[in-house]
């Protein structure tokens, strides 16, 4: 944790509020970010806002579109995350991160960085959901409910930048009530919410270190695999392993030229590509 940021007053802290719209709820099974919203500030003074759609390299399920009103055709010309990763990192690095239900968004953020074959260094995280649970008694801790209680307008709920701007207003209100005369620090917030938000593991599996998949993930190299699908049909293909969680391996498949999710128990053989 960045100790200098933790000791900073919230009124003076460099802040990055972020929110993502996604294709689903689990990044470890292949769901992806489709919209990004970020707001940076020094205390309450907004510096800049950033929003973009993101091409997820997969279809957007109907259930997701019904919530965020983002459809496949909206994403046809959107950039891939790997192409905007430097911009996203520049906006978030060396700042106190603020989000509403931060573990959800951080899970997707770390997975996207991993898929881009990059690492993300996470700063201290102020989670408005965690503080709401700890210090308040709202009917529920959904962003819309808290906004209504504080008479904060969310102009377009379930779109990334609108949710970011609403979260920023909630954060400011919480920060004002946390300490007297604006003296509350980032550390005070973290204590009030029950501790910092841990960095999620983008790779979580039980493979031994010498396993070809584990080695390819660590060394970021390619594998030639023999894979059998659920019908028992076998194919040989070259893949670039990107992330492994439980029994699921997310990789770029050279045969299909797109991201695919493979079950480890269906990989018959795996050999490094020289």
Secondary structure as UniProt FT lines:
FT   HELIX           3..6
FT   TURN            10..12
FT   STRAND          14..22
FT   HELIX           27..29
FT   STRAND          33..42
FT   TURN            43..44
FT   STRAND          45..55
FT   HELIX           62..68
FT   HELIX           72..75
FT   TURN            76..77
FT   STRAND          79..80
FT   HELIX           81..92
FT   TURN            93..94
FT   STRAND          96..99
FT   TURN            100..101
FT   HELIX           102..115
FT   TURN            116..117
FT   STRAND          125..127
FT   HELIX           128..135
FT   HELIX           143..149
FT   TURN            150..151
FT   TURN            155..158
FT   HELIX           160..178
FT   HELIX           180..182
FT   HELIX           186..192
FT   TURN            193..194
FT   TURN            209..210
FT   HELIX           212..219
FT   STRAND          222..228
FT   TURN            230..231
FT   STRAND          234..245
FT   TURN            246..247
FT   STRAND          248..253
FT   TURN            254..257
FT   STRAND          258..263
FT   HELIX           264..266
FT   STRAND          267..272
//
